[in-house]
Amino acid sequence: QQVKRRYSMQPTGINNILAKEYTLQEILDKKKYAVDYFQREYKWQRENIEQLITDLVQEFGNNYNEGDNTPKVATYSTYYMGSIVLCNKTDGRLSVIDGQQRLTSLTLLLIYLNNLTKNQYGSLLGSLIYSDSYGVKSFNIDVEERKSCLEALFNNGEYTPKEDDEASVLTMAERYQDIANCFPDDIEGQKLESFLYWLTQRVVLVQITAPTEDNAYTIFETMNNRGLALTNSDML
């Protein structure tokens, strides 16, 4: 209850910790997320991706009935995917203190779905993946070392690793292929369109935005110390 009160303060000034529920579209639309060099690498494994796809498809299936048209999706129940902890950076980006794994994985899923539909739903998915400035793509996961991988996956659906790639880049390429391998073939046509709108409009996360990095890491430690204990290196 004490933690809940901390995160439920209403925005009365710039120094408050703010928490609010947003759809995936609101979380990603034309946003820029930085992952600082001291953060953990992107580490999700195949089983994590498989579980993500299974959970999303199962929850969507609990709402979808054969013959449902797209507007019907507005009546589907929302699906809560947890919280992310962010901090504003001076360059206008949002620093991801907690939630990098989910944000990166969901971005990879959106890229796959955009490729699967041959950009047919570019107006729905495009701004959740990247923004365009004079023909130059800038991805929502705004990390220079990961840019070439994201570009290759977005344009070609695959990435050829380089010798000097960091671990996160190699993992992203592998997890994209896992998404391609485990996404169900029977979600197609109208059902796929309904899934796209459900994913972007009915999947929600709680965004906790802290005014300083110190506040953000305090929240991060508080949340994680109430679940699976972090290792010393993770805490460092």
C-alpha positions in Angstrom: 0.0 0.0 0.0 2.9 2.4 0.8 4.4 1.7 -2.6 1.0 2.2 -4.3 0.6 5.6 -2.7 4.0 6.7 -3.9 3.2 5.8 -7.5 -0.3 7.3 -7.5 0.5 10.9 -6.9 -1.3 13.3 -9.2 0.8 15.6 -11.4 1.1 18.8 -9.4 4.7 19.7 -10.3 7.7 18.8 -12.3 9.3 16.9 -9.4 6.6 14.4 -8.9 6.8 10.7 -9.7 4.0 10.1 -12.2 2.3 6.8 -13.0 -0.4 6.3 -15.6 -1.8 3.4 -17.8 -1.2 3.7 -21.5 -1.9 1.5 -24.5 1.0 0.1 -26.5 0.3 2.7 -29.2 0.5 5.5 -26.7 3.7 4.1 -25.2 5.5 3.8 -28.6 3.9 6.3 -30.9 6.7 8.7 -32.1 8.6 8.1 -28.9 12.4 7.8 -28.4 13.8 5.5 -25.8 17.4 5.5 -24.7 19.2 2.6 -23.1 22.2 3.9 -21.2 25.5 2.1 -21.5 25.4 0.9 -17.9 22.1 -0.9 -18.4 21.9 -4.7 -18.8 22.0 -6.0 -22.3 18.9 -7.2 -24.1 18.8 -10.8 -22.8 15.5 -12.4 -23.6 15.8 -16.0 -24.8 13.6 -18.1 -27.1 11.4 -19.3 -24.3 10.7 -15.7 -23.3 9.6 -14.8 -26.8 7.5 -18.0 -27.1 5.8 -17.2 -23.8 5.1 -13.6 -24.9 3.5 -14.8 -28.2 1.5 -17.5 -26.4 0.2 -15.1 -23.8 -0.8 -12.5 -26.4 -2.4 -14.9 -28.8 -4.3 -16.7 -26.0 -5.7 -13.5 -24.5 -6.7 -12.2 -27.9 -8.4 -15.6 -28.6 -10.4 -15.2 -25.4 -12.0 -12.1 -26.9 -12.1 -12.9 -30.6 -15.1 -14.6 -32.2 -15.0 -15.8 -35.8 -16.6 -13.1 -37.9 -15.8 -10.2 -35.7 -15.0 -7.1 -37.6 -12.3 -4.6 -36.7 -14.5 -2.1 -34.8 -15.6 -5.0 -32.5 -12.0 -4.9 -31.1 -12.9 -1.7 -29.2 -15.1 -3.9 -26.9 -12.4 -6.5 -26.1 -10.9 -6.5 -22.6 -7.6 -4.9 -22.1 -4.5 -6.9 -21.4 -2.0 -5.6 -18.7 1.7 -6.2 -19.5 3.2 -4.7 -16.4 5.0 -1.5 -15.7 8.0 0.3 -17.1 10.1 2.9 -15.3 11.4 5.9 -17.3 13.3 9.1 -16.7 13.4 12.2 -18.9 16.7 12.9 -20.5 17.9 16.4 -21.4 17.9 15.6 -25.1 14.1 14.9 -25.1 14.4 11.1 -25.0 13.2 8.8 -22.3 15.8 6.7 -20.5 14.5 3.2 -19.9 15.4 2.2 -16.3 13.1 -0.9 -16.2 11.2 -2.4 -19.1 13.9 -2.6 -21.8 13.3 -6.3 -22.4 9.6 -5.9 -23.1 9.9 -2.7 -25.1 12.5 -4.2 -27.3 10.6 -7.5 -27.7 7.4 -5.7 -28.5 9.2 -3.6 -31.1 10.6 -6.7 -32.7 7.1 -8.2 -32.8 5.7 -5.0 -34.4 8.5 -5.1 -37.1 7.6 -8.7 -37.8 3.9 -8.0 -38.1 4.7 -5.0 -40.4 6.7 -7.3 -42.6 4.2 -10.1 -42.5 1.5 -7.7 -43.7 3.8 -6.2 -46.3 3.4 -2.8 -44.8 -0.3 -2.9 -45.5 -0.9 -1.4 -42.0 2.0 1.0 -42.1 -0.2 3.9 -40.9 -1.0 1.8 -37.8 2.3 0.3 -37.1 4.9 2.6 -38.6 5.0 5.3 -36.0 5.2 2.7 -33.3 8.5 1.4 -34.8 10.2 4.5 -36.1 9.8 8.2 -37.0 10.9 9.7 -40.2 12.9 13.0 -40.6 13.6 13.9 -44.2 13.7 10.2 -45.2 15.9 9.1 -42.3 14.4 6.5 -40.0 14.9 6.9 -36.3 13.7 3.9 -34.3 11.9 4.1 -31.0 14.6 2.1 -29.4 17.1 4.9 -30.1 20.5 3.1 -29.5 23.1 3.8 -32.1 24.7 0.3 -31.8 21.3 -1.3 -32.6 20.3 0.9 -35.5 21.7 -1.2 -38.3 20.1 -4.4 -36.9 16.7 -2.7 -36.7 17.0 -1.3 -40.2 17.9 -4.7 -41.6 15.0 -6.4 -39.8 12.6 -3.7 -40.9 13.7 -3.6 -44.5 14.7 -7.3 -45.1 13.3 -9.4 -42.2 16.8 -10.6 -41.3 20.1 -9.4 -40.1 23.6 -10.7 -40.8 25.7 -10.3 -37.6 29.0 -8.4 -37.7 32.1 -9.3 -35.8 32.0 -6.3 -33.6 28.3 -6.5 -32.8 27.4 -6.2 -29.1 25.5 -9.0 -27.4 22.1 -7.2 -27.5 22.3 -6.9 -31.3 22.9 -10.6 -31.8 20.1 -11.4 -29.4 17.7 -9.1 -31.2 18.4 -10.8 -34.5 17.8 -14.2 -32.9 14.6 -13.3 -31.2 13.2 -11.8 -34.4 13.6 -15.1 -36.1 12.0 -16.8 -33.1 9.0 -14.5 -33.5 8.8 -15.5 -37.2 9.0 -19.2 -36.3 6.4 -19.2 -33.5 3.8 -16.7 -34.6 0.7 -18.8 -35.5 -0.1 -19.3 -39.2 -3.8 -19.4 -38.5 -3.9 -15.7 -37.6 -4.5 -14.2 -41.0 -6.9 -12.1 -43.0 -9.5 -10.3 -40.9 -8.4 -12.1 -37.7 -4.8 -10.7 -38.2 -6.2 -7.2 -38.7 -8.2 -7.5 -35.5 -5.1 -8.8 -33.7 -3.1 -5.8 -34.8 -5.7 -3.4 -33.5 -6.0 -5.3 -30.3 -2.3 -5.4 -29.7 -1.8 -1.7 -30.3 -5.1 -0.4 -28.7 -6.0 -2.9 -26.0 -2.6 -4.0 -24.6 -1.6 -1.7 -21.8 1.4 -0.9 -19.6 1.7 1.4 -16.6 4.4 4.0 -17.3 6.1 5.3 -14.2 8.1 8.5 -15.0 10.5 9.8 -12.5 12.0 13.3 -12.4 15.5 12.2 -11.8 17.6 9.0 -12.3 18.0 8.6 -8.6 14.2 8.5 -8.2 13.9 6.1 -11.1 16.5 3.7 -9.7 14.9 3.9 -6.2 11.6 2.8 -7.8 13.3 0.1 -9.8 15.0 -1.4 -6.7 11.8 -1.2 -4.7 9.8 -3.1 -7.4 12.5 -5.7 -8.0 13.2 -6.3 -4.3 9.6 -7.4 -3.9 10.0 -10.2 -6.5 12.9 -12.3 -7.8 16.1 -11.0 -6.1 18.6 -9.3 -8.4 22.2 -10.5 -8.4 24.9 -8.1 -7.1 26.1 -7.4 -10.7 22.5 -6.6 -11.7 22.1 -4.1 -8.8 25.5 -2.6 -9.7 
